[in-house]
Amino acid sequence: MGHNIAVIGLGGMGTWHVQNIQKKVPSLRVKGAFDVRSEALEKTKQLGIKAYSSLEEVLGDPEIDLVTIAIPNDMHKETAIRAMRAGKNVVCEKPVTLNAGEMEEIIAVRNETGKLFSVHQNRRWDRDFRIVKEAKERGLLGQLTFVESKVQGSRGSMYGWRGYKRNGGGMLLDWGVHLIDQITQLDTSKLVKVDSHLLSVYTPEVDDNIKLMLLFESGMSAVLEMSTMCLIPSYRWHVEGTGGTLMIKNWECEGELYQLKQDAQMEWDEDIVYTEAGPTRTMAPRPKFTMNEIPLPEVKTDWADYYNNICDVLDGRAELIVKPEQSLRVMKIIDLLFKAAEEGHGFKCDL
Ligand SMILES: NC(=O)c1ccc[n+]([C@@H]2O[C@H](COP(=O)([O-])OP(=O)(O)OC[C@H]3O[C@@H](n4cnc5c(N)ncnc54)[C@H](O)[C@@H]3O)[C@@H](O)[C@H]2O)c1
C-alpha cells in the first residue's frame, strides 16, 4: 500500500526530503510541495511534483495522507496542529518546537485527532552514532563513564534565519536537539543533573558555540559540544567505559576501539613512574599487553529508514521509532539547559 506525501517548505531540507523519498522510499509518493516563496516552488518542475499554491490547498487535498513540515522552527507548532486537525499525519522537522510547552500542545492535538506525529530525528540513523550504540549494547565498553560527542564547523556564524531568536535560531535548538536526542537514546536512564555554557560569539542574537553537560542516573556523564569556529577538528566521539575506550574521529567513521583484556593482571607496582607527564602513578601509561585493539562494530544504517518506519506504522506493521513523548523529553531538557545558561548554574533534575 502506498501513501501520498506533500512537503511544506521547499528550502534546503524540504528539497532533501523530496529527493530522498523519491530515491529511497518506494512506499511513499511525493505528490507536491508548498512554499511561501514562489522562486522556491520553481524547483517543483525539476523535481517532477505538483506546486501547491497554499497550505489550505495541501490540507484540503484528500489524496494526501502525510505531510512533512520543513519550514523555520517558529512555525512548526501552528502548522503541525493545523495539519493534524485537517486529518493529515505529520512528520515535523527538528527542533519540533521552541520549548516543551509548545510540544505539549502538539501532543494534545495528536491525542485528540489520533493522527501519527513524529519528529524527523534522522541522526538516530547516523553511522557514527549507531557504532557507539552497538558497541555499548554488545558490552564492548563495559559501563559507560565519560562520553564526549562533538560537532564542529569552521564558518563562524549561524546561517540565515538560524541567527534570529524569533525564528527559533541558535545552536542549542539547531544541533543541540540532535545530540541530546542521540545521547538520550544511548543511555535511557533518567537525567539527574544538567548544566550548559551557551556562548554567543559570532551571531549576536543567539547561542552559536555551546557546551552541554549531562549526568545520567546510570552514572554516565556526557559532554556535548558544538562549535562554529574550529579550524583543527577534534574527534566526533570519545567514549570511555569500565571495559574499554572508543574513539570515532570523523563523519567517515574512522576510529579506534581498545578493550581491556579480561585476564590481564591489573595491579601495578607501588613505585612512582617517570613519564612525559612527569612523576606520576595515576597518569602512568597502561602496559600494552593488558588491552586489545578490536575493529569498530560494523553497522548498516540509512536515513531512509526513518520514513520506512513511518510507512510501516501507517500500515499497522510497526511501532513508531521517534515517539513524540521522547521529543517532549528532549524539549524539557533543552528548556532546562537554557535556564542553566541564563542563571549561570547547573540544575539537579529528574528528567
Ligand atoms: N534533520 C536535519 O538533518 C535538518 C537539516 C537541516 C534543516 N533541518 C530543519 O528543517 C527546517 C527547515 O530548514 P532549512 O535548512 O530547509 O531552511 P531553509 O531556509 O533552507 O528553508 C525553509 C523554507 O521554508 C519556506 N517557508 C517559510 N515559511 C513558510 C510557510 N509558512 N509555509 C511554507 N513555506 C515556508 C521558506 O521560503 C524556505 O524555502 C528547520 O526546522 C530545520 O531545523 C533539519
The ligand as a Tripos MOL2 file, in Angstrom:
@<TRIPOS>MOLECULE
LIG
   44    48     1     0     0
SMALL
NO_CHARGES

@<TRIPOS>ATOM
      1 N1         17.0280   16.9430   10.2520 N.am      1 LIG1
      2 C1         18.0270   17.5750    9.6540 C.2       1 LIG1
      3 O1         19.0740   16.9970    9.4190 O.2       1 LIG1
      4 C2         17.8480   19.0000    9.2380 C.ar      1 LIG1
      5 C3         18.8050   19.6280    8.4380 C.ar      1 LIG1
      6 C4         18.5630   20.9440    8.0360 C.ar      1 LIG1
      7 C5         17.4020   21.5830    8.4420 C.ar      1 LIG1
      8 N2         16.5090   20.9410    9.2380 N.ar      1 LIG1
      9 C6         15.2650   21.6140    9.6980 C.3       1 LIG1
     10 O2         14.4320   21.8280    8.5660 O.3       1 LIG1
     11 C7         13.6880   23.0280    8.7170 C.3       1 LIG1
     12 C8         13.9640   23.9250    7.5180 C.3       1 LIG1
     13 O3         15.3260   24.2380    7.4680 O.3       1 LIG1
     14 P1         16.0590   24.5760    6.0870 P.3       1 LIG1
     15 O4         17.5130   24.4760    6.3380 O.co2     1 LIG1
     16 O5         15.4660   23.7800    4.9910 O.co2     1 LIG1
     17 O6         15.6490   26.1100    5.9360 O.3       1 LIG1
     18 P2         15.5410   26.9030    4.5590 P.3       1 LIG1
     19 O7         15.5750   28.3390    4.9350 O.co2     1 LIG1
     20 O8         16.5300   26.3810    3.5760 O.co2     1 LIG1
     21 O9         14.0870   26.5230    4.0100 O.3       1 LIG1
     22 C9         12.9000   26.8900    4.6400 C.3       1 LIG1
     23 C10        11.8420   27.0730    3.5460 C.3       1 LIG1
     24 O10        10.5830   27.2620    4.1980 O.3       1 LIG1
     25 C11         9.8730   28.2330    3.4340 C.3       1 LIG1
     26 N3          8.8170   28.7760    4.2830 N.ar      1 LIG1
     27 C12         8.9070   29.6940    5.2860 C.ar      1 LIG1
     28 N4          7.7240   29.8770    5.8620 N.ar      1 LIG1
     29 C13         6.8420   29.0630    5.2310 C.ar      1 LIG1
     30 C14         5.4620   28.7940    5.4000 C.ar      1 LIG1
     31 N5          4.7330   29.3910    6.3410 N.pl3     1 LIG1
     32 N6          4.8740   27.9130    4.5640 N.ar      1 LIG1
     33 C15         5.6000   27.2810    3.5880 C.ar      1 LIG1
     34 N7          6.9020   27.5200    3.3920 N.ar      1 LIG1
     35 C16         7.5390   28.3740    4.2190 C.ar      1 LIG1
     36 C17        10.9350   29.2220    3.0140 C.3       1 LIG1
     37 O11        10.5130   30.0210    1.9340 O.3       1 LIG1
     38 C18        12.0980   28.2830    2.6730 C.3       1 LIG1
     39 O12        12.0690   27.9010    1.3110 O.3       1 LIG1
     40 C19        14.1350   23.6160   10.0560 C.3       1 LIG1
     41 O13        13.2520   23.2540   11.0610 O.3       1 LIG1
     42 C20        15.4970   22.9780   10.3010 C.3       1 LIG1
     43 O14        15.8610   22.9090   11.6520 O.3       1 LIG1
     44 C21        16.7050   19.6620    9.6190 C.ar      1 LIG1
@<TRIPOS>BOND
     1     1     2 1
     2     2     3 2
     3     2     4 1
     4     4     5 ar
     5     4    44 ar
     6     5     6 ar
     7     6     7 ar
     8     7     8 ar
     9     8     9 1
    10     8    44 ar
    11     9    10 1
    12     9    42 1
    13    10    11 1
    14    11    12 1
    15    11    40 1
    16    12    13 1
    17    13    14 1
    18    14    15 2
    19    14    16 1
    20    14    17 1
    21    17    18 1
    22    18    19 2
    23    18    20 1
    24    18    21 1
    25    21    22 1
    26    22    23 1
    27    23    24 1
    28    23    38 1
    29    24    25 1
    30    25    26 1
    31    25    36 1
    32    26    27 ar
    33    26    35 ar
    34    27    28 ar
    35    28    29 ar
    36    29    30 ar
    37    29    35 ar
    38    30    31 1
    39    30    32 ar
    40    32    33 ar
    41    33    34 ar
    42    34    35 ar
    43    36    37 1
    44    36    38 1
    45    38    39 1
    46    40    41 1
    47    40    42 1
    48    42    43 1
@<TRIPOS>SUBSTRUCTURE
     1 LIG1         1 GROUP 0 **** ****
